[in-house]
Amino acid sequence: MNVVPRASQWDELIRPDRVHGSLYSDPAIFEAELQNIWYRTWVYVGHESEVPNANDYVVKSIGPQSVIMTRDEQGKVNLLLNRCSHRGNQVCSYDKGNARSFTCPFHSWTFANDGRLVGYAFPDGYEGQDKSKLALGRVARVQSYRGFVFGSFAAEGPTLEEHLGGAAETIDRLVRFSPEGEVEVTAGFLKHRVKANWKFILENECDGYHPAFVHSSIFGVADSAIGKLYGGASTAVTRDYGNGHTEIDLRPEFRKRDAPMSWFGTTEERLPDYTARMKAAHGDQKAREIMIDGTPHVMIFPNLFIAEIQMFVIQPLAVDDSVQHVTALQFKGAPDMNRRLRQQTMGSVGPAGLLLADDSEMYERCHRGVLARNPEWIFLGRGEKRERQDGLGFKIGHVTDEIPSRGIWRHYHSLMEAV
Amino acid sequence: MLSRESSATLISAVTAFIYKEARLQDEHAYEAWEALWTDDGVYWVPANGDDIDPEKEMSIIYDNRSRISLRIKQLLTGKRHTQTPQSRLRRLVSNIELLDQQPGGDISVASNSMVFESSLRDDTIWAARNEYRLRYVDGELKMAYKKVILVNNEKALFTLSFLI
């Protein structure tokens, strides 16, 4: 760890319009990121709908850490570390299930699904031992926002609402697409591994400069209207919410189209059941506005990417090894819409996705490229001279400008320097 | 049930078909491979298990005939970056078994395969159980259904952008 930059040295590596290539490739910096970001700030872990019933559990992660998300008998969501308090064996070997307790297969220590140690084999050898001191490890703070469960390993720090800041509104915007106001995560995850640093993924999610080139092969043959959203004449904007959260706001383009569901390449007529339910839930006028605007395209720092029709969770495993977990968004009370969401998502993402396989190719080539000795820097100056502010005071720019990357690095800098 | 002779004839025709499909895939003969499909073909690579419900859960590939065509069109642009340059591939196919054939109906066949892929990223080995439904159309065998059950489909997988 002695090679990790001291506070003042982060200034050298992170400049307003460029960052040093070693930030993506240096294993010591990756270790520092685990401590200063992944094991400290709020990180998205899972969704309440993945553990709908008492005693449901699902194994999730925070970076390389295996985290069991449980719903205990009282209905409370817990984030427990998958490590027996005795000799460190993993207590849970299945991806999901329903269990009141987890029994370690090594020496039969048994933990309730809220983490309490409830028993060990041959207890006479532990006379006088206080079981309450031998619970499963847990993520210190757990908080949900509209069903999205976040965890922070830091016992103290900003609240989740403070962390989300202005970006919370994008989640509000998302859940309105359910006639019942709830997102459901029920379609299972594709897990797509890349030999690349996690920040190449993070920065690409709201990079509006690349689609015209990386995805030209599919835009051309699929007769897609997506390409124009990211063209030079687009009125869509990039936005920096602060705290590392960034957005591509496509609403200006969709409002010009003035056609409900056009954002999803479809029409009200083709989703009659959904349209009726949305009008019943929101009223005709409001439903029409929602269905014109479309769902958000927002990257919640450091790992939750809501991409209109699907959501990604970024998991770093090592400096050059990352996993993108991705699933179709599903809206409660919207069966015909959900079917289309699954079909479109399956075609687009994951290891064989018509879009994401090409993004992932770029991540891996960037990772290999950045190992070259010079020019040393990643240049992020696009649109620096034409940044402006929206009505709420957030920085915005042209859809192809690198406002999101600059916003991510500004926040990264503050986190890495803080310890 | 088929007689012993007709069963032997059928398995040799089916084996020849599966070997040909493997070669077309290895050599990126995209249009020739697409021509192996019937008009109602379904190409399925499940994730997270062998028998998930593809209508409810995410699959790695779950292509109807028009999406198979789209996948091929994209590869043919030459700008599918993950296959530019193309992966170098060779696969071994074995354990070919006729599972079922009803008179006049589809032929159910299964095989195992192991694919060695060499790409810009690295060399990767893929292993799978393949389940087919084949059909004679105008005297030629065609694929109406191919399900590729990757042995490690529960794990995080590298990009799989060649034809598996």
Interface residues (C-beta under 8 A of the other chain):
Chain A: D95 T186 A187 G188 F189 L190 K191 H192 R193 V194 K195 V214 S216 S217 I218 G220 V221 A222 V323 V326 T327 A328 R339 R342 Q343 T345 M346 G347 G350 P351 A352 L354 A357 D358 S360 E361 M362 E364 R365
Chain B: V45 A47 N48 I52 E55 K56 E57 M58 S59 I60 I61 Y62 D63 R67 L70 R71 K73 Q74 T77 G78 K79 R80 H81 T82 L120 R121 D122 E154 K155 A156 L157 F158 T159 L160 S161 I164
